[in-house]
Amino acid sequence: MQTSTPIIGREQAGERPKLVISAEPLNVRYDVVAVVPLTSMKSGRPARAGEVLLRAGTAGLPMESMALCYQIRAIDKRRLGACYGVVSDPQLRAEIAATIGDCLDLPYLWAAGSA
């Protein structure tokens, strides 16, 4: 859990689960981690661009949640609370990674850098 304050506009606020996405060597070395906020899944609401559905029980989550991959932010590790668990399903990890890549336009950046 992490408190994202102050918030502006449509940013996610309050205590909520976060998915730490930064590489472990960076997590060990620095005082900040990169995270994707999670939000509870509203009944009947489909996933939208930049979001990945996490079923209840995934990484210990008590309810279905959405990983908001378009709202990546860096936070101080002191904002991290208890760990729910780890996303261990390789297909789900790949979907999250691909969605983050799409949100950051990484395929375009990589292609532009090689030209």
trRosetta pair geometry for C-beta under 8 A, 3 or more apart (Angstrom, degrees):
i j d omega theta_ij theta_ji phi_ij phi_ji
1 15 4.4 18 -179 -172 119 98
1 16 6.3 136 -137 54 73 14
1 17 6.3 -45 -83 -80 60 43
1 18 7.4 132 -121 -1 15 90
1 80 7.8 117 60 -164 43 39
1 81 3.8 -4 48 30 87 137
1 82 6.8 27 7 37 96 74
2 15 6.8 151 60 -133 22 57
2 16 6.9 -44 51 57 70 64
2 18 5.1 12 10 -22 125 136
2 35 6.9 97 11 94 160 171
2 37 7.9 -115 62 -104 115 90
2 75 5.8 19 -161 170 148 169
2 79 4.3 54 -141 147 97 105
2 80 6.2 -22 -78 -90 102 42
2 81 6.8 -153 -59 -4 52 91
3 14 6.6 -43 -127 -161 72 22
3 15 5.6 -30 -76 -73 75 68
3 79 6.4 -128 41 -149 67 102
4 7 5.7 66 118 -77 95 106
4 11 6.4 -137 136 147 133 112
4 12 5.7 74 40 95 155 75
4 13 5.5 -124 74 -117 97 41
4 14 7.2 -19 37 28 83 30
4 16 7.7 -27 -3 31 110 107
4 37 7.1 -35 -39 -87 148 136
4 73 7.3 92 -127 65 120 157
4 75 7.7 -87 -98 -95 80 128
5 13 6.9 64 -80 -146 73 91
7 11 4.3 -154 -156 81 97 116
7 12 7.3 -127 -124 83 137 26
7 13 4.2 -92 -13 -85 160 104
8 11 5.8 60 54 4 55 124
11 71 6.9 141 -137 -148 65 123
12 16 6.2 -77 163 40 122 154
12 37 4.2 -178 58 133 161 167
12 39 6.5 -136 -119 -66 125 110
12 68 6.5 158 -44 45 135 156
12 71 6.0 95 -4 148 111 159
15 81 7.3 30 -152 -13 112 148
16 37 5.8 47 97 -162 130 99
16 38 6.1 -165 155 67 104 70
16 39 6.7 -17 -161 -90 145 59
17 37 7.8 122 88 -163 53 55
17 38 4.3 -20 84 50 98 128
17 61 6.5 -87 -4 -109 177 99
17 65 6.8 -26 60 -144 132 167
17 84 6.0 -1 -128 -18 126 139
18 35 4.0 1 174 -175 124 135
18 36 6.8 148 -165 69 71 40
18 37 5.7 -42 -107 -103 79 50
18 38 6.6 -161 -92 3 25 88
18 75 7.5 -48 -157 23 172 146
18 80 7.4 -103 55 -113 127 80
19 35 6.3 141 70 -160 45 73
19 36 4.5 -16 58 57 104 96
19 37 8.0 -144 18 -63 78 5
19 38 6.2 96 -25 -49 93 105
19 59 7.7 96 -108 71 94 175
19 67 5.6 -4 2 -127 146 116
19 87 6.9 16 -139 -18 119 130
19 96 7.3 -105 144 -157 157 147
20 27 6.9 54 170 -100 134 135
20 33 5.1 -27 -139 159 107 137
20 34 7.2 106 -161 76 60 53
20 35 5.5 -41 -98 -98 50 82
20 80 7.7 11 -69 -109 122 132
21 34 5.1 -65 68 105 88 100
21 35 6.5 144 9 -116 86 25
21 36 5.6 62 -30 -16 128 100
21 72 7.0 -67 46 -126 142 110
21 96 7.6 -145 -110 146 116 120
21 100 6.6 155 -167 -95 155 159
22 26 4.9 -95 162 85 113 127
22 27 5.6 143 96 -60 108 87
22 33 4.9 -151 30 -159 129 69
22 34 3.8 120 -54 28 99 94
22 35 7.9 -48 -9 -51 94 51
22 74 8.0 60 -55 -115 136 85
23 26 4.8 85 67 11 83 105
23 27 7.0 -150 98 -10 40 89
24 27 5.2 -51 -140 35 38 117
24 28 6.3 37 160 -20 68 101
25 28 6.0 -54 -150 35 30 110
25 29 6.3 21 156 -14 64 114
26 29 5.8 -63 -141 43 32 106
26 30 5.7 -14 177 17 72 115
26 33 7.7 129 113 -117 98 64
27 30 7.2 -69 -121 51 16 81
27 33 5.3 30 -114 -104 90 106
27 77 7.8 110 -162 -92 79 124
30 33 7.7 158 88 -67 101 52
31 76 6.0 -10 143 -142 95 78
31 77 5.7 -118 -173 10 55 105
31 78 8.0 0 -179 -16 99 90
32 74 4.7 37 162 173 130 104
32 75 6.3 164 -151 82 85 26
32 76 5.6 -54 -97 -93 76 41
32 77 6.7 -145 -101 -31 23 76
33 74 7.0 171 85 -149 26 67
33 75 6.3 -23 59 60 75 77
33 77 5.9 83 -11 -85 105 81
33 80 7.1 34 33 -56 136 130
34 72 6.1 5 -177 -174 101 105
34 73 7.4 177 -148 94 62 24
34 74 5.4 -39 -93 -93 64 72
35 72 7.2 161 81 -149 37 60
35 73 6.3 -23 60 65 83 70
35 74 7.6 129 14 -113 77 25
35 75 5.7 -16 13 14 126 115
36 67 5.1 39 127 -174 132 95
36 68 6.2 179 178 67 87 57
36 69 5.4 -16 -136 -101 137 50
36 71 6.8 106 -150 72 64 75
36 72 5.7 -35 -88 -94 73 69
36 96 7.5 -158 29 -165 164 112
36 100 7.2 -103 -74 -89 134 112
37 67 8.0 152 87 -153 37 51
37 68 5.1 -11 73 46 85 117
37 71 5.4 -38 29 98 107 126
37 73 7.6 23 -31 22 100 108
38 54 6.8 -40 -134 31 124 141
38 61 7.3 -118 162 -112 158 134
38 65 4.5 23 178 163 113 135
38 66 6.7 156 -156 75 64 42
38 67 5.7 -34 -99 -96 81 56
38 68 7.1 179 -99 3 25 84
39 65 6.4 154 76 -159 30 85
39 66 5.3 -17 61 55 85 95
39 68 6.2 49 0 -36 107 117
40 63 5.5 11 -134 99 101 130
40 64 7.2 82 -165 83 64 61
40 65 5.7 -59 -107 -105 36 74
40 66 7.8 24 107 12 10 82
41 45 6.7 -165 -174 63 70 105
41 53 6.8 47 -96 -134 136 90
41 63 7.0 -152 31 140 89 95
41 64 3.8 -43 28 113 138 102
41 65 5.8 -135 -28 -92 88 17
41 66 5.6 120 -86 -34 78 88
42 45 4.1 53 74 -1 98 135
47 51 4.5 -156 -161 96 88 109
47 52 6.8 40 -147 -112 144 17
47 53 5.1 -103 -62 -43 129 95
47 66 6.3 165 -113 -125 86 113
48 51 5.2 65 55 14 64 125
49 70 7.7 59 118 -48 76 137
49 102 7.9 -113 -172 126 91 131
50 68 7.0 24 133 -166 98 56
50 69 5.1 -148 -176 68 66 89
50 70 3.4 8 -176 -36 142 115
50 99 6.4 128 -140 178 32 103
50 102 7.4 -139 -89 95 63 107
50 103 5.0 87 -122 -91 97 113
51 66 4.7 -12 -168 -175 117 115
51 67 6.6 150 -159 72 58 55
51 68 6.0 -19 -105 -105 85 50
51 69 6.5 -174 -92 15 27 89
51 70 7.5 -49 -54 4 65 101
51 99 7.4 -107 55 -170 10 147
52 66 7.0 141 67 -161 38 62
52 67 4.4 -11 57 51 94 110
52 69 6.1 62 -6 -31 101 120
52 92 7.5 124 164 -164 129 79
52 95 5.5 136 -133 126 129 107
52 96 5.2 -115 32 -92 170 70
52 99 5.2 -154 -51 5 111 163
53 64 6.8 -15 -167 -172 94 103
53 65 7.8 144 -158 83 49 41
53 66 6.1 -35 -98 -103 50 69
53 67 8.0 -112 -36 14 7 82
54 58 4.4 -132 -177 73 90 145
54 59 7.0 -35 -170 26 133 109
54 61 5.9 81 126 18 120 159
54 64 7.0 160 85 -159 57 54
54 65 4.7 -15 62 67 108 88
54 66 7.1 177 16 -94 85 17
54 67 5.8 85 -30 -32 115 96
54 87 7.5 -87 -124 -103 119 116
54 92 7.4 86 -111 -166 75 133
55 58 5.1 109 60 -28 67 112
55 64 5.8 -31 -136 -109 39 85
56 61 6.1 -122 -135 101 44 91
56 62 6.6 -21 -147 146 96 27
56 63 5.2 -31 -100 -141 104 23
56 64 5.1 -58 -40 -52 82 61
56 65 8.0 111 -81 -9 55 78
57 60 7.4 -11 -161 -100 35 17
57 61 6.7 -39 18 60 13 72
58 61 5.4 -1 65 25 72 114
58 65 7.8 -127 60 40 115 101
58 85 7.9 -170 141 81 42 126
58 87 6.4 20 171 -112 101 82
58 89 7.4 -60 -132 6 102 123
58 92 7.0 -153 -143 -171 132 168
59 84 5.3 71 136 104 87 108
59 85 3.9 179 -172 82 54 97
59 86 5.7 -155 -121 69 92 12
59 87 4.9 -39 -58 -64 122 62
59 88 7.7 151 -80 -7 75 75
60 84 3.8 -172 83 167 114 82
60 85 3.4 138 -6 -14 109 121
61 64 7.8 91 120 -102 128 14
61 65 5.3 -102 -171 2 152 127
61 84 5.9 45 -69 167 56 154
61 85 7.7 -108 -26 37 61 112
67 96 6.0 -14 97 -120 162 107
67 99 7.6 117 96 84 113 147
68 71 4.4 8 124 24 115 116
69 72 7.0 6 -174 -49 49 93
69 96 6.6 180 -88 -157 125 68
69 99 4.4 124 35 123 172 110
69 100 4.9 -123 -165 -77 116 64
69 103 5.1 -172 126 -20 96 148
70 103 4.6 -155 -96 -136 67 131
72 100 6.8 77 -63 -138 133 103
72 103 7.3 140 -11 108 113 139
72 104 7.6 -8 18 -65 147 110
75 79 4.7 -80 164 54 122 140
75 80 7.4 134 105 -51 122 78
76 79 5.3 103 70 -8 77 99
77 80 5.5 -33 -166 9 56 118
80 83 7.9 16 169 -69 113 77
87 92 5.7 -122 -177 108 112 119
87 93 5.6 148 121 -78 110 83
87 96 6.9 48 127 -7 164 153
88 93 7.7 -35 -176 -43 11 120
89 92 4.0 60 84 15 113 112
89 93 6.5 175 87 -13 57 84
90 93 5.6 -54 -144 38 32 113
90 94 6.2 33 156 -20 66 106
91 94 5.7 -54 -148 36 31 112
91 95 6.4 33 151 -21 64 104
92 95 5.5 -50 -146 34 34 113
92 96 6.4 35 154 -18 65 103
93 96 5.8 -54 -150 36 30 110
93 97 6.3 29 153 -18 65 108
94 97 5.6 -54 -144 39 31 112
94 98 6.1 31 156 -19 66 107
95 98 5.8 -54 -143 38 28 109
95 99 6.2 28 156 -19 63 108
96 99 5.8 -57 -147 37 28 110
96 100 6.4 30 154 -18 64 105
97 100 5.8 -54 -148 36 30 111
97 101 6.3 33 152 -20 63 107
98 101 5.5 -53 -149 37 32 115
98 102 6.4 34 152 -20 65 103
99 102 5.6 -50 -148 35 33 112
99 103 6.4 34 152 -20 64 105
100 103 5.6 -55 -148 36 32 112
100 104 6.3 13 159 -3 67 111
100 106 7.9 35 118 -12 72 132
101 104 6.2 -68 -144 48 27 98
101 106 4.1 -78 -154 39 79 128
101 107 6.5 71 158 -30 111 81
102 105 7.3 23 -175 -79 32 39
102 106 7.7 -58 -48 27 21 88
102 107 7.7 6 -94 4 55 108
104 109 7.5 -42 135 -1 90 137
105 108 4.5 -29 169 37 96 121
105 109 6.0 105 112 -25 83 95
106 109 5.4 -56 -140 39 37 111
106 110 6.0 36 162 -20 71 104
107 110 5.9 -55 -145 37 29 109
107 111 6.2 27 157 -17 64 109
108 111 5.8 -59 -147 39 28 109
108 112 6.1 28 156 -20 66 109
109 112 5.7 -55 -144 37 29 111
109 113 6.3 30 156 -21 64 108
110 113 5.8 -57 -149 35 29 111
110 114 6.6 20 156 -15 63 109
111 114 6.1 -64 -151 37 31 105
111 115 6.9 41 152 -38 63 102
112 115 5.9 -47 -155 12 35 117
